[in-house]
């Protein structure tokens, strides 16, 4: 028996804003759906990895068990910025590969509502005390003076640097948003399902140039869950569960290596390239083998850079890649067929699991109107600043 890990169940709530629900309502909905999808109950699960950011100190994995069944299994409450959900999957994968678990459950959940911009900034009631303090001996907040930790600014800067180096235009960045909003019209689970013209995107309010409002992802509420199992366990399950199982060919998590300037401006590129290269090597494939990609498009600029970072195009050719139509649903390597974060939404802790849900659904041939026909291999990617990058490569089970 080979040492493989398989996705045997997955589910996702619709992403949106649900003030009538709490965090556990969303987590239970996704978990129940994943268990039903695998024809299992919670008693079969050996390990639970629970991903959440904004209520991370609330023992959410234990709360989920209290809501659904307390079986005494190990619970890992996971926090890793926007890569939280992908990290929860990685925890379950490692437990199975170590032989400690036969079946693992990874859940990502967030209830953010309309939270607004995330990142650093001066608090309104902060006193002006000009004395060194903190690990680096800072005298005043550098926000707005020496750069920014606000997400729109970080990704605008990264996009601008790439544009200046490789001749990318704002129109090419905007085309990313056009594509993803178009894709969202086929996804009933997306937070927004509305097509935008290029004129509407380019003419909208500028949030942080070159990103206008439709080029920025919304916050919101949602959850997703994935059930994973070992080779040996898969052999004992129902034939229909085995038929629909999807292989996890690579599970990789990276953080920032040192790069010049990385202490001033967050580097979203190097750790993504490293994660992609490791994942391709582990899976024994190359980017040319991918049927579809779900990547972390928190801003339109981010997606375009990640074409290059994930090796979907030649180095420096991300602008030409989007112009060619290659990442559209009917293109050579469809990217963010779900609508991506720009339309599907970005409840931070849920995103990494939701990206895997989307890939699995296509590999099973169960994506409905948005289905990529003949999908055999997919890549799911997320990046969380601070930083963490998760890449999972998934493959359709050979019949």
N, C-alpha and C positions, 0 to 999 in steps of 0.2 A: 504494500500500500504506500503510495507516494505521500509526501508531507505537504499537501495542499490545504488551502482554506477556501471555503465556499460560502457565498451568500445564498441563503435558502429562504429568506423572508425579508420583505422591506415594505415600508409604508411612509406616507408623508401627508400631513394635514395641508389644507390650503393655506398659503401665506397671506397675511393681511393684517387687519387691526381688529381685535376681538376683545373689547373691554368687558364683555359679559363672561369671559372665561379667565381662569387663572393658569399659572404655569403647569400645574398638575393636570388640569383638564386637557391641555394640549399634549403633554407627554403621554398620558394614558391613551388618548386617541391614536397617536402614532404607534405606540407599543402594541396596543390591541390589534391594530391593523397588520403589523409585521408578524405577530404570532399567528393570526388567522391565515396570513399568506403562506406560512410554513406549516400549517396544520399542527401546531404545537401549543402547549400552555406554558406558563411561567415556570412551572415545576421542572421543566426540561432544561432550563437555562442554568449554566454553571458559573457565569460571571456577568456582572452588569457594569458597563462603563457609561456614565451619565455626563454629558457635556452641557454646560451652561455658564454664562458670564455674570449676568446682572443680579442673580440671586445665588451666587456661587457659595455663599457661606451658610446656606439653608439645608445642607445635607439632602440634596434633591434626589439622589439615587435611593436613599433610604425612604424618602417621602413617596417615591414612586412605588416602592415595595409595599409601603403601608396602604397605598390605594389599591394595589392589585394582588398582593400576596407576599408574605414575608417568609422566604425560604431559607434564609441564613447564609446565602452565597456571598462571596466577596463583592463589595461595591466600591468602585473608583469614581469619585467626583472630579471631573476633568475641567480645567480652565487653561486655554491656550489661545487667547485672542480670537480672531476670526477662524483660526484653524482648530478651534475647540472640538467641533464635531468630527473632523477627520482624525484628530488625536484620540478621541474616544474609540473610533473604529480601530485605530492602530493598537490601542491597549488590548482590545478583545482579540485581535489577530495574534499579538505576541503571546497571550495566554494560551491560545490554541496551539500555536507552533511550539510552545514550551512543553506541551503535553499535560498542562494543568487543567484544561477545560476541553470538553467536546463541543459545547454549544455556548456561544457568547452573544450578548445583546449590547448593542451600542445605540444610545439615544442622544439626540441633540435637540435642545429646546430653548426658546427665548421668548420673552414677552417684553417688547420694547416700546410698543405704541408709536407715537410720533415723537421720537426722542430728540431729533434735530442733530446738529453737527457733533461729532465725537472727536475727542482729542484734548490737547492742552489748551490753556487759556487762563487769563487772570480772573480770579474770583472777585465778584463785585465788592465784597466787604473786606478784601485783603488790605492790610495796613501797609503803608510805605515805610518799611524799616530797611534802611540801606546798610545791612551788615551781612558779611558772609555767613552762609548756613548750608547745611546739607552736604552730601557726599562730595560734591564738586566745588563747594564753597561759593555758590552763586550769590550775587548781591541782589539782583532783581530778576523777575521772570524774563526770559529771552523771547517769549512768544510775541511774534509780530515785529521783533527788532532784529533778530539774527536768524530768522527762518520760522518754520511753523511745525507743530505737531498735529494740527487739525487735518483730518483725512483729506478734504478737498485740496488743500494746499500741498500736501505731501505728494499726492498722485498727479496733480497739475505740474509740479516741479519735475517729477520723473518723466512725464510725457513730454514736457518742453525740452528737457535735455536730449531725449531720443530724437525729437523732431529737429532740433538744431544740428544734431550729428548726421541724421540720415535723410533730411529733407522732407519730413512728414508735414502735412497741412492740417489745419483744423477740420477741413472737409473730410479728410480720411478718418480722423478721430470720430467725427459725427456719424460717419457711415457705420461704425460699430454699433452706435445706439439705434440707428435706423434698422439694422439687421435684428437686433435683439428684441426691440419692440414689435417688429413684424412677427418674429417667432412666437412671441407671447400670445398672440391671438389664437394659437392652436393649443394652448396649455390651460386647462380649466383650473389648475391649482396655483396659477400665478397671481400675485397680488394685483397687478395691472395687466390688462389684456387689450391694449390699444396701440394701433399703428400710428406712427408719426412720420410726416414727410421730412425730407432733408431740410426744407425751408423752415418748417416749424422747429426743428432741432437747433439749427444754426441761429434762428431769430429769437430763441428763448433767453431768459435771464441768465447772464453769466454768473456762475457760482465761484469758479476759480479757473481762469483761462488756461487751457482751451475748453474746459468742460462747462457746458450750459446745463440747465436743470434736467432736461431729459437724458443727459449723459452721466447723471449721478444716481446711485441706487437709493431706494427708500428703506428706512427702518420699518420694523413691523413685528408681528407675532407669528409663531409657527413652530412645528416640531417634525422630526423625521426619525425613523428607527430602522436598524438593520440587524438581522439575525445571521450569525456566521457559524459554521461548523467545520469539523475535521473531515478528512477523507473517510476514516473508519466510521464515523457517525453517519455520514451521508449514505453509506452503503446499507444502513439499517432503516432508512426512512422510506416513506411512501414513494412509489415509482413516479408519481406526478411531481412530487417535490424534487426528486433527483433529476427529472427531465428539465425542470425550470431553474436548476441551480446554476449559479454563475461563479466562475473561478476568480479568485483574487490572485492575479499573477504577480503583482508587486504592491507593497505597502511601505511607503517611505516618509520619513519626517526629518526635516532639516531645520537648522537655525542659522543665524548670520555668521559667516566667517568674517575675519577682519578685512576691510577694504578701505583704501584711502577715502576720507570724507564721510565714512559711514557713521561717525560719531556726531556729525552735524546734520546730514540729510539721510533719512532712512533709505536703505538700499533694497529695493523690492526684486532686484534682478538676480543677483548671484545665488542666493539660496534656492530660488526657483530653478535656475539652470542646473544646480547641483542635484536637486531632488529629481528633476526630469531625467538627467543622465543616469542616476542610480536606478530609477524605476525601469527605464528601458533596458538596462543591463540585466536587472533581476528577472524581467519578464521575457528576455530574449527576443525582443522586437525593436523596431524603430518607429519614428513618428509616421513614416509612410504606411505603416500597417494599421493605423488608427481608423476606425469607422466614424467616430465622433468624439468630441471633447466637451466637458463642462469645466470651464475655468473661472477664476475669481475676477469678475468684471465689476468691482465695486465702483469704478469709474470707467468711462470709455477709454481713457488713456491707458488704464491698467490692462485692459484686454489686448489692445494693440501691442503693448510691450511683451505680453506673455505669448503672443504668437512666436516671437523671436526667442524668448526664454525657454519655451517648451519645444523648440526646434521644429515648429510647424512650417516655417519658411526659412529661406536663406538668411544668414546674419545681415541685419540692417534692412531687410526687405519687407517689414511688416506692413508698411504703407501700400506697397504693390500687392501684397497678399489680400488685403481687404478690398482693394480696387478690382482684383481679379474675380471676386465673388466666391473664392474658395471656401470661406467659413460660413457662407449661407447654407440653409438647410438642404438645398439642392446642389451644393458645391462639392469640391473634392474632399475637404475635411470639415464637416459641419461643426460649428462651435456654438455652444449655448443655445441649443435647440429648445430648451425649456423657456427661453426668454432671458436667461441669465439673471444675475442679481439686479440688473437695471430694471427689469420688469417683474421677474418672479418674486423679488424682494430679498431682504438680507437680515433675517433674525439671526444674529451673529452665531450663537451656539448651534443652531440647526443647519446652517449652510453646508458644512462639510459632509454631513450625512445626506442631506437633500441632493447634493451633486452625485453621490453614489447611487441614490434611489433612481435618479434620472437615467444614468448609464445602464443600470440593471434592467430597467423597464424597456429600454430599446433593445438590449441584447436578448431579452425574452420575446421580443416582437409584440409587446403589449402597450405601446405608446400611443395607440390610436391615430388621430389625424396628423400628429407630428412625427410619426414613426420614420426612422431612417431604415429603409429597406435593406435587408441583408446585413445588418450590423453584427459584427463579430468581436470587435475589440474596442474598448472605450477607455478614456483617461479622465479622471476627476482630480481637480486641482483647487487648492485654497491657499491663501496666504494671510497671516495675521501679523500686523506690525508689532515689533518688539524684539525679534521677529520669529515666526514659525511658518514653515511651508509643508503642506501635506500633499502627496501625490499617490493616487491609487490607480493601478491599471487592472481592468477587469476583462475577462474573456468569456464568450459564449461557450457552453459545454458542448463538446463534440458528441454528436448523436451516435 
